[in-house]
Amino acid sequence: MLAPFMGLLFGKEELITHKPKLSFVDANSILETLKYIISSIINTDGKKYALAFVCLVIIVAIFFKNLFTYLSYRVLTPIRTSVMKRLREDIYLKILELPIGYFTEQRKGDILSRMSNDTNEIEWSIMTTLEGLIREPLTLLFFLGILVALSPMLSLFLLVLLPIAGLVIGKLSQKLKKDSTDSQVKLGLLMSILEETLSGIRIIKAFSAEKFIGGKFLKVNTEVSSLRNSIMFKRDLASPVSEFLGVLVLSCVLWFGGNLVLETKLSAGSLITYIVIFTQIINPAKALTTSYYNLQKGTAALERIEEVLSTNVLVKEAENPVHLETFSHSIEFKNVTFAYNDTIILHDINLTIEKGKTIALVGSSGAGKSTLADLIPRFHDIKSGELLIDGVDIRKYSLDSLRKQISVVTQEPILFNDTILGNIILGKPEVSLDEVKNAAQIANAYQFIVNKDEGFETNIGDRGNKLSGGEKQRLTIARAIIKNPPILILDEATSSLDTESERLVQDAIYKMMDNRTSIVIAHRLSTVRHADEIIVLQKGKIIERGNHDELLKENGLYKKLIEMQEVK
């Protein structure tokens, strides 16, 4: 509009003295009206005032344009960040809900990829296109409405052409979505290899496997790069293709509309106005096409996240759960069968664990020892039979109150990248420092803790890697003690320790087991001689039971296992 305004100001065009009829569907009418306003100012106040008015109009227009652009971001940015915050929270809380069996089937790297790469893809592919997905369709509808008002016949011809162009774009988008899904899967595999490398770096170096592991990473990384190139090529094709198709449609409209003018079914002015307005559709259409491509790319990531969010939680809270205040009498397995993915793990288990007794679970690897112990805190739910605590089915208890009665010490110490204090109080954060110190003393951990430079505030690193094996295990025992539960589940906590550390840890375990009900998963059979009852499992069934001396007399699997370990 500046050119005609400058023409009026500098005498290149004649001033307009008659007020034209204003029509918002006629671009010439709008321009003539603005020129009339400028001409009026020139006639009444002079050209300097008219020039000032033009400058002021430009400044005000651009000010409001940028102001509303900024305000649109102020509206959209909190929406975008809030949606992503909720999405990450939903994924993380779902991960906390999912059964333990889920994580044995899924790669950790793939789960991490869904939490990081896929959520980032959603943020940049979907959330950043919100503005375009809202604004561009409204713009297109507005212009299409004007076009229909100008020439219904020409618009009908246009509406036949547009779906054809949309079909071409849709085909490209489908391929983009497939490539995006494949890319996210490969990224998950890449993260898995990285996670395994970080976890097993000592073994990789010990076996000189750098070339082998590195080759796996490089192969997958090349595949990811190739897929990402394909995705980018297709996405970058969106704007040129939509522009070319737009011009192609415009040429068809020009040909068809020109014939209407030649046949005097449409005025030349209306055709020019129609084409001018149609050209205003091309840029919003290009922007909408790019947004649609990004949306398809983000949808692939969204579907992978949806897989996690829609996974069934097999261990569910009862609708009206009973609160387990304290463990009073016994734990009973009545004809318990447990299956995972239709594979029977435990079959027809009948076992009573009286309060204060120590029960040892022994058997060859894969016999079902850990699975049986995992049923008590409801890490899994039984398929059939009954599992009772104090005569009540454990599925009727609230999960929180049930697990508060139980502490677990695993064979591999599970610690977090936090301070020594933070790891000990994990299950009971409200305890006093004196209680923590007392628990550390019982666990034979106090001395090595106070010898650290920062004592209880010492950070132990990722998975406790700044500590020795014995120190890590004693911390897990202190953590179990501070919880002070009536039921203990011990997965042979000394099997991987040296003699001195084993003695300290075993001594701590005996102190912890005092006056508690203990379920001990035994790998070293020498540690279960004094158990009240030893349960021998084979292929998910109880085949022998009794104390140490009774089982030796039976001359069965237990005695054979004892002899294999050369226990005299």
C-alpha positions as CSV (number, residue, x, y, z in Angstrom):
1,M,0.0,0.0,0.0
2,L,3.0,2.4,0.4
3,A,3.5,2.9,-3.3
4,P,0.1,4.5,-4.0
5,F,0.3,6.5,-0.8
6,M,3.7,7.9,-1.9
7,G,2.3,8.6,-5.3
8,L,-0.4,10.8,-3.7
9,L,2.1,12.6,-1.4
10,F,4.6,13.3,-4.1
11,G,2.1,14.3,-6.8
12,K,2.5,11.2,-9.0
13,E,-1.2,10.4,-8.7
14,E,-4.3,12.6,-8.6
15,L,-6.0,13.2,-5.3
16,I,-9.3,11.4,-4.8
17,T,-12.1,13.9,-3.9
18,H,-15.2,11.6,-4.1
19,K,-15.6,9.1,-1.3
20,P,-15.7,5.6,-2.9
21,K,-18.1,2.8,-1.8
22,L,-16.3,0.6,0.8
23,S,-16.5,-3.2,0.2
24,F,-14.4,-5.7,2.3
25,V,-14.6,-8.3,-0.5
26,D,-13.0,-5.9,-3.0
27,A,-9.3,-5.2,-2.5
28,N,-9.5,-2.2,-4.9
29,S,-12.4,-0.7,-2.9
30,I,-10.3,-0.9,0.4
31,L,-7.3,0.7,-1.3
32,E,-9.4,3.5,-2.9
33,T,-10.9,4.3,0.5
34,L,-7.5,4.6,2.2
35,K,-6.3,6.8,-0.7
36,Y,-9.4,9.0,-0.2
37,I,-8.5,9.4,3.5
38,I,-4.9,10.4,2.6
39,S,-6.2,12.8,-0.1
40,S,-8.6,14.5,2.5
41,I,-5.7,15.1,4.9
42,I,-3.6,16.6,2.1
43,N,-6.4,18.9,1.1
44,T,-7.2,20.1,4.7
45,D,-3.8,20.0,6.5
46,G,-1.1,19.6,3.9
47,K,1.3,16.9,2.7
48,K,3.5,17.0,5.8
49,Y,0.6,16.0,8.0
50,A,-0.5,13.3,5.5
51,L,3.1,11.9,5.5
52,A,3.1,11.9,9.4
53,F,-0.3,10.2,9.3
54,V,1.0,7.5,6.9
55,C,4.1,6.9,9.2
56,L,1.8,6.8,12.3
57,V,-0.5,4.3,10.7
58,I,2.5,2.1,9.8
59,I,3.9,2.4,13.3
60,V,0.6,1.6,15.0
61,A,-0.2,-1.3,12.7
62,I,3.2,-2.9,13.2
63,F,3.1,-2.2,16.9
64,F,-0.3,-4.0,17.3
65,K,0.8,-6.8,14.9
66,N,3.9,-7.6,17.1
67,L,2.0,-7.0,20.3
68,F,-0.6,-9.6,19.4
69,T,2.0,-11.9,18.1
70,Y,3.7,-11.7,21.5
71,L,0.4,-12.2,23.3
72,S,-0.3,-15.2,21.2
73,Y,3.0,-16.7,22.4
74,R,2.1,-15.8,26.0
75,V,-1.1,-17.8,25.6
76,L,0.4,-20.8,23.8
77,T,3.7,-21.2,25.7
78,P,2.1,-22.0,29.1
79,I,-0.3,-24.4,27.4
80,R,2.6,-26.1,25.7
81,T,4.8,-26.4,28.8
82,S,1.9,-27.4,30.9
83,V,0.9,-30.2,28.5
84,M,4.5,-31.5,28.4
85,K,4.8,-31.3,32.2
86,R,1.6,-33.4,32.6
87,L,2.7,-35.8,29.9
88,R,6.1,-36.5,31.6
89,E,4.3,-36.8,35.0
90,D,1.8,-39.3,33.6
91,I,4.6,-41.4,32.0
92,Y,6.7,-41.4,35.2
93,L,3.8,-42.2,37.5
94,K,2.7,-44.9,35.2
95,I,6.2,-46.4,35.3
96,L,6.0,-46.5,39.1
97,E,2.6,-48.3,38.8
98,L,3.7,-50.9,36.3
99,P,4.4,-54.5,37.5
100,I,8.0,-55.7,37.9
101,G,7.4,-58.2,35.1
102,Y,6.9,-55.3,32.6
103,F,10.5,-54.2,33.1
104,T,12.0,-57.7,32.5
105,E,10.4,-57.6,29.0
106,Q,11.2,-54.0,28.0
107,R,14.6,-52.6,27.4
108,K,15.5,-49.8,29.9
109,G,17.0,-47.8,27.1
110,D,13.7,-47.9,25.1
111,I,11.7,-46.7,28.2
112,L,14.2,-43.9,28.6
113,S,13.9,-43.0,24.9
114,R,10.1,-42.8,25.2
115,M,10.5,-40.5,28.3
116,S,13.1,-38.2,26.6
117,N,13.3,-38.5,22.8
118,D,9.6,-39.2,22.2
119,T,8.4,-36.5,24.6
120,N,10.8,-34.0,23.0
121,E,9.5,-35.0,19.5
122,I,5.9,-34.3,20.7
123,E,6.9,-31.0,22.1
124,W,8.6,-29.8,18.9
125,S,6.4,-31.6,16.3
126,I,3.0,-31.2,17.8
127,M,3.0,-28.4,20.5
128,T,4.9,-25.9,18.3
129,T,2.4,-26.4,15.5
130,L,-0.6,-25.5,17.7
131,E,-0.5,-21.9,16.5
132,G,-0.6,-23.0,12.9
133,L,-3.2,-25.6,13.5
134,I,-5.5,-23.1,15.0
135,R,-4.8,-19.9,12.9
136,E,-4.2,-21.3,9.4
137,P,-7.6,-23.2,9.1
138,L,-9.4,-20.1,10.3
139,T,-7.5,-18.0,7.7
140,L,-8.3,-20.5,5.0
141,L,-12.0,-20.6,5.9
142,F,-12.2,-16.8,5.9
143,F,-10.6,-16.5,2.4
144,L,-12.6,-19.4,1.0
145,G,-15.8,-17.8,2.3
146,I,-14.9,-14.6,0.4
147,L,-14.1,-16.6,-2.8
148,V,-17.5,-18.4,-2.7
149,A,-19.2,-15.0,-2.3
150,L,-17.2,-13.6,-5.3
151,S,-17.9,-16.5,-7.7
152,P,-19.7,-19.7,-6.6
153,M,-19.1,-21.4,-10.0
154,L,-15.3,-20.8,-9.9
155,S,-15.2,-21.9,-6.2
156,L,-17.0,-25.1,-7.1
157,F,-14.2,-25.8,-9.6
158,L,-11.6,-24.9,-6.9
159,L,-13.2,-27.3,-4.4
160,V,-12.8,-30.2,-6.9
161,L,-9.1,-29.5,-7.3
162,L,-8.2,-29.0,-3.6
163,P,-9.0,-32.6,-2.5
164,I,-6.7,-33.9,-5.2
165,A,-3.9,-31.8,-3.9
166,G,-4.8,-32.9,-0.4
167,L,-4.6,-36.6,-1.4
168,V,-1.0,-36.1,-2.7
169,I,0.0,-34.5,0.6
170,G,-1.7,-37.2,2.6
171,K,0.2,-40.0,0.9
172,L,3.5,-38.3,1.7
173,S,2.4,-37.8,5.3
174,Q,1.6,-41.5,5.8
175,K,5.1,-42.5,4.7
176,L,6.5,-39.8,7.0
177,K,4.6,-41.3,10.0
178,K,5.9,-44.8,9.3
179,D,9.5,-43.5,9.0
180,S,9.1,-41.6,12.3
181,T,7.8,-44.7,14.1
182,D,10.8,-46.7,12.8
183,S,13.2,-43.9,13.8
184,Q,11.8,-43.7,17.4
185,V,12.2,-47.5,17.8
186,K,15.8,-47.3,16.6
187,L,16.5,-44.4,19.0
188,G,15.2,-46.6,21.8
189,L,17.6,-49.4,20.8
190,L,20.4,-46.8,20.6
191,M,19.6,-45.7,24.2
192,S,19.5,-49.4,25.3
193,I,23.0,-50.0,23.9
194,L,24.3,-46.8,25.6
195,E,22.7,-47.8,28.9
196,E,24.2,-51.4,28.7
197,T,27.6,-49.9,27.8
198,L,27.6,-47.6,30.9
199,S,26.4,-50.4,33.2
200,G,28.9,-53.0,31.8
201,I,31.9,-50.9,30.9
202,R,34.2,-53.0,33.2
203,I,33.2,-56.2,31.5
204,I,33.5,-54.6,28.0
205,K,37.0,-53.6,28.7
206,A,37.9,-56.9,30.5
207,F,36.8,-58.9,27.4
208,S,38.3,-56.4,24.9
209,A,34.8,-56.1,23.5
210,E,35.0,-52.4,22.6
211,K,35.0,-53.1,18.9
212,F,32.1,-55.5,19.1
213,I,29.9,-53.3,21.3
214,G,31.0,-50.2,19.3
215,G,30.1,-51.9,16.1
216,K,26.5,-52.5,17.4
217,F,26.2,-48.9,18.3
218,L,27.6,-47.6,15.0
219,K,25.3,-49.9,13.0
220,V,22.1,-48.7,14.8
221,N,23.4,-45.1,14.8
222,T,23.8,-45.3,11.0
223,E,20.3,-46.7,10.6
224,V,18.9,-43.9,12.8
225,S,20.8,-41.3,10.8
226,S,19.4,-42.7,7.5
227,L,15.8,-42.7,8.8
228,R,16.2,-39.2,10.2
229,N,17.4,-38.0,6.7
230,S,14.4,-39.6,5.1
231,I,12.1,-37.9,7.6
232,M,13.7,-34.5,7.1
233,F,13.6,-34.9,3.3
234,K,9.9,-35.6,3.4
235,R,9.2,-32.9,5.9
236,D,11.2,-30.3,3.9
237,L,9.3,-31.4,0.8
238,A,6.0,-30.3,2.4
239,S,6.4,-26.6,1.7
240,P,7.6,-26.8,-1.9
241,V,5.1,-29.4,-2.9
242,S,2.2,-27.4,-1.3
243,E,3.4,-24.2,-3.1
244,F,3.7,-26.0,-6.4
245,L,0.3,-27.6,-6.1
246,G,-1.1,-24.2,-5.1
247,V,0.3,-22.5,-8.2
248,L,-0.9,-25.5,-10.3
249,V,-4.4,-25.0,-8.8
250,L,-4.1,-21.2,-9.4
251,S,-3.2,-21.8,-13.1
252,C,-6.3,-24.0,-13.4
253,V,-8.4,-21.3,-11.8
254,L,-6.9,-18.7,-14.1
255,W,-7.7,-20.8,-17.1
256,F,-11.2,-21.7,-16.0
257,G,-12.0,-18.2,-14.8
258,G,-10.5,-16.6,-18.0
259,N,-13.0,-18.7,-20.0
260,L,-15.8,-17.4,-17.8
261,V,-14.7,-13.8,-18.5
262,L,-14.4,-14.5,-22.2
263,E,-18.0,-15.9,-22.1
264,T,-19.1,-12.8,-20.1
265,K,-20.2,-15.0,-17.2
266,L,-17.8,-13.2,-14.9
267,S,-16.3,-9.6,-14.9
268,A,-12.6,-9.1,-15.4
269,G,-12.4,-7.1,-12.1
270,S,-14.0,-9.9,-10.1
271,L,-11.6,-12.5,-11.6
272,I,-8.6,-10.3,-10.7
273,T,-9.9,-9.8,-7.2
274,Y,-10.6,-13.6,-7.0
275,I,-7.0,-14.4,-8.0
276,V,-5.5,-11.8,-5.7
277,I,-7.5,-13.3,-2.7
278,F,-6.6,-16.9,-3.8
279,T,-2.9,-16.0,-3.7
280,Q,-3.4,-15.2,0.0
281,I,-4.5,-18.8,0.5
282,I,-1.1,-20.2,-0.6
283,N,1.0,-19.1,2.4
284,P,-1.5,-20.3,5.0
285,A,-1.9,-23.6,3.0
286,K,1.9,-24.0,3.0
287,A,2.1,-23.3,6.8
288,L,-0.8,-25.7,7.4
289,T,0.8,-28.5,5.3
290,T,4.1,-28.1,7.2
291,S,2.1,-28.2,10.5
292,Y,0.3,-31.4,9.3
293,Y,3.6,-33.0,8.4
294,N,5.0,-32.2,11.8
295,L,1.8,-33.5,13.4
296,Q,2.2,-36.8,11.6
297,K,5.8,-37.0,12.8
298,G,4.8,-36.3,16.4
299,T,1.9,-38.7,16.2
300,A,4.4,-41.6,15.8
301,A,6.1,-40.6,19.0
302,L,2.8,-40.1,20.8
303,E,1.7,-43.6,19.9
304,R,4.8,-45.1,21.5
305,I,4.1,-43.1,24.7
306,E,0.5,-44.2,24.5
307,E,1.7,-47.9,24.6
308,V,3.2,-47.2,28.0
309,L,0.3,-45.2,29.3
310,S,-2.3,-47.8,28.2
311,T,-0.4,-50.8,29.6
312,N,-2.6,-52.7,32.0
313,V,-1.6,-52.5,35.7
314,L,-2.0,-56.1,36.8
315,V,-1.5,-55.4,40.5
316,K,-4.4,-53.1,41.4
317,E,-5.5,-51.5,44.6
318,A,-8.7,-52.9,46.0
319,E,-11.8,-50.6,45.7
320,N,-12.2,-50.4,49.5
321,P,-8.9,-51.6,50.8
322,V,-8.3,-52.9,54.4
323,H,-5.5,-51.2,56.3
324,L,-3.0,-53.7,57.6
325,E,-2.0,-52.2,61.0
326,T,0.4,-54.9,62.1
327,F,1.4,-58.4,61.3
328,S,0.1,-60.7,64.0
329,H,-0.1,-64.4,63.2
330,S,1.0,-66.0,59.9
331,I,1.4,-65.9,56.1
332,E,-0.4,-68.7,54.3
333,F,-0.1,-70.0,50.8
334,K,-3.2,-72.1,50.0
335,N,-3.0,-74.0,46.6
336,V,-1.2,-71.0,45.1
337,T,-0.5,-71.1,41.4
338,F,1.3,-68.2,39.6
339,A,1.8,-67.9,35.8
340,Y,3.5,-65.2,33.7
341,N,2.4,-64.9,30.1
342,D,0.7,-68.3,30.3
343,T,3.9,-69.9,31.6
344,I,3.4,-71.6,35.0
345,I,6.1,-70.4,37.4
346,L,4.7,-71.8,40.7
347,H,2.2,-74.7,40.9
348,D,0.0,-75.6,43.9
349,I,2.1,-74.1,46.7
350,N,0.9,-74.8,50.2
351,L,3.0,-73.1,52.9
352,T,2.4,-71.5,56.3
353,I,4.9,-69.1,57.7
354,E,4.3,-68.4,61.4
355,K,5.2,-65.1,63.0
356,G,8.7,-65.0,64.2
357,K,9.9,-68.0,62.2
358,T,12.6,-68.2,59.6
359,I,11.8,-69.9,56.4
360,A,14.5,-70.7,53.8
361,L,13.7,-71.2,50.1
362,V,16.3,-73.3,48.3
363,G,16.5,-74.9,44.9
364,S,18.3,-74.7,41.6
365,S,18.2,-71.6,39.5
366,G,14.8,-71.0,38.0
367,A,13.0,-73.1,40.6
368,G,10.7,-70.1,41.5
369,K,12.3,-69.0,44.8
370,S,12.4,-65.3,44.1
371,T,8.9,-65.4,42.5
372,L,7.4,-67.0,45.6
373,A,9.0,-64.3,47.8
374,D,7.8,-61.6,45.4
375,L,4.2,-62.6,45.9
376,I,4.2,-61.6,49.6
377,P,4.6,-57.8,48.9
378,R,2.4,-58.2,45.8
379,F,5.0,-57.5,43.2
380,H,2.9,-60.0,41.3
381,D,-0.6,-61.3,41.8
382,I,-1.4,-65.0,42.0
383,K,-3.3,-66.8,39.2
384,S,-5.3,-69.1,41.5
385,G,-5.5,-70.2,45.2
386,E,-5.2,-67.9,48.2
387,L,-2.4,-65.9,49.8
388,L,-3.4,-64.8,53.2
389,I,-1.8,-62.6,55.9
390,D,-3.5,-63.0,59.3
391,G,-6.3,-64.8,57.5
392,V,-7.1,-62.0,55.0
393,D,-6.4,-62.2,51.3
394,I,-3.5,-59.8,50.6
395,R,-5.4,-58.4,47.6
396,K,-7.9,-56.8,50.1
397,Y,-5.1,-54.9,51.9
398,S,-4.0,-51.5,50.6
399,L,-0.6,-51.8,48.9
400,D,1.0,-49.1,51.0
401,S,0.0,-50.7,54.3
402,L,1.0,-54.2,53.2
403,R,4.4,-53.1,52.0
404,K,5.0,-51.1,55.1
405,Q,5.1,-54.4,57.0
406,I,7.9,-55.8,54.8
407,S,11.5,-55.0,54.1
408,V,13.5,-56.5,51.2
409,V,17.3,-56.9,51.0
410,T,18.3,-58.1,47.5
411,Q,21.4,-60.0,46.4
412,E,22.5,-57.0,44.3
413,P,22.5,-53.9,46.5
414,I,20.1,-51.3,45.0
415,L,21.2,-47.8,45.9
416,F,20.5,-44.4,44.5
417,N,22.7,-41.4,43.5
418,D,22.2,-39.6,46.8
419,T,23.9,-39.2,50.2
420,I,24.3,-42.1,52.6
421,L,21.6,-40.6,54.8
422,G,19.2,-40.2,51.8
423,N,19.6,-43.9,50.9
424,I,19.1,-45.1,54.5
425,I,15.9,-43.1,55.1
426,L,14.4,-44.0,51.7
427,G,11.4,-45.9,53.2
428,K,11.0,-43.7,56.3
429,P,12.1,-40.1,55.6
430,E,10.7,-38.7,58.9
431,V,13.2,-40.6,61.2
432,S,15.7,-38.7,63.4
433,L,19.5,-38.8,62.9
434,D,19.9,-40.8,66.2
435,E,17.6,-43.5,64.8
436,V,19.7,-43.6,61.6
437,K,22.9,-43.9,63.5
438,N,21.4,-46.7,65.6
439,A,20.3,-48.6,62.4
440,A,23.8,-48.1,60.9
441,Q,25.4,-49.6,64.1
442,I,23.1,-52.6,63.9
443,A,24.0,-53.1,60.2
444,N,27.8,-52.8,61.0
445,A,27.9,-49.7,58.8
446,Y,28.4,-46.9,61.3
447,Q,32.2,-47.2,61.4
448,F,32.9,-46.9,57.7
449,I,30.3,-44.1,57.4
450,V,31.9,-41.8,60.0
451,N,35.3,-42.5,58.4
452,K,34.0,-40.8,55.2
453,D,35.0,-37.1,54.8
454,E,31.3,-36.0,54.9
455,G,30.0,-38.8,57.1
456,F,26.3,-39.4,56.5
457,E,26.2,-36.6,53.9
458,T,28.6,-38.3,51.6
459,N,27.3,-38.8,48.1
460,I,27.7,-42.4,47.0
461,G,27.5,-41.9,43.3
462,D,25.5,-43.7,40.6
463,R,24.3,-47.1,42.0
464,G,26.6,-46.5,45.0
465,N,29.7,-47.0,42.9
466,K,31.9,-45.0,45.4
467,L,31.4,-47.8,48.0
468,S,32.7,-51.3,48.2
469,G,30.4,-54.3,47.8
470,G,30.3,-55.0,51.5
471,E,29.6,-51.3,52.3
472,K,26.8,-51.1,49.8
473,Q,25.1,-54.2,51.2
474,R,25.4,-53.0,54.8
475,L,23.7,-49.7,53.7
476,T,20.8,-51.7,52.3
477,I,20.5,-53.6,55.6
478,A,20.5,-50.3,57.5
479,R,17.7,-49.1,55.2
480,A,15.7,-52.2,56.0
481,I,16.3,-51.8,59.7
482,I,15.2,-48.2,59.8
483,K,11.9,-49.2,58.3
484,N,11.6,-51.6,61.3
485,P,9.1,-54.1,59.6
486,P,7.9,-57.3,61.1
487,I,8.5,-59.3,57.9
488,L,11.9,-59.6,56.1
489,I,12.6,-61.0,52.7
490,L,16.3,-61.7,52.2
491,D,17.7,-62.7,48.9
492,E,21.1,-64.1,49.9
493,A,22.8,-60.9,50.6
494,T,26.3,-62.3,51.2
495,S,26.8,-64.5,48.1
496,S,29.0,-62.0,46.2
497,L,31.1,-60.7,49.1
498,D,34.6,-61.5,50.3
499,T,35.1,-63.3,53.6
500,E,35.5,-60.3,55.8
501,S,32.6,-58.4,54.3
502,E,30.5,-61.5,54.4
503,R,31.1,-61.9,58.1
504,L,30.1,-58.3,58.8
505,V,27.0,-58.5,56.6
506,Q,25.9,-61.9,57.9
507,D,26.3,-60.6,61.5
508,A,24.2,-57.6,60.6
509,I,21.6,-59.9,59.0
510,Y,21.4,-62.0,62.2
511,K,20.8,-58.9,64.3
512,M,18.1,-57.7,61.9
513,M,16.3,-61.1,61.8
514,D,16.0,-61.1,65.6
515,N,12.3,-61.3,66.6
516,R,11.2,-60.9,63.0
517,T,9.5,-63.2,60.4
518,S,12.1,-63.9,57.8
519,I,11.9,-65.5,54.3
520,V,15.4,-66.2,53.2
521,I,16.2,-67.1,49.6
522,A,19.4,-69.2,50.0
523,H,22.1,-69.7,47.4
524,R,24.8,-70.7,50.0
525,L,23.1,-73.5,51.9
526,S,25.5,-73.1,54.8
527,T,23.6,-69.9,55.8
528,V,20.3,-71.7,56.3
529,R,21.2,-74.5,58.6
530,H,19.4,-72.9,61.5
531,A,16.2,-72.0,59.6
532,D,13.0,-73.2,61.3
533,E,11.9,-74.7,58.0
534,I,13.7,-75.2,54.7
535,I,11.5,-75.3,51.6
536,V,13.0,-77.1,48.6
537,L,11.6,-76.0,45.2
538,Q,12.0,-77.6,41.8
539,K,10.3,-76.4,38.7
540,G,7.8,-74.3,40.7
541,K,6.7,-77.1,43.1
542,I,7.6,-77.8,46.7
543,I,9.3,-81.2,46.6
544,E,10.9,-81.3,50.1
545,R,10.4,-79.5,53.4
546,G,11.8,-79.7,56.9
547,N,14.8,-78.5,58.9
548,H,18.4,-79.1,57.9
549,D,18.8,-82.5,59.7
550,E,15.5,-83.9,58.5
551,L,16.2,-83.0,54.9
552,L,19.7,-84.6,55.1
553,K,18.0,-87.9,56.2
554,E,15.6,-87.8,53.3
555,N,18.6,-88.2,50.9
556,G,16.8,-86.0,48.3
557,L,17.6,-82.9,46.3
558,Y,18.6,-80.8,49.4
559,K,21.3,-83.3,50.3
560,K,22.5,-83.4,46.7
561,L,22.7,-79.6,46.6
562,I,24.6,-79.7,49.9
563,E,27.1,-82.2,48.5
564,M,27.5,-80.1,45.3
565,Q,28.5,-77.1,47.4
566,E,30.8,-79.3,49.4
567,V,29.2,-78.4,52.7
568,K,30.2,-80.9,55.4
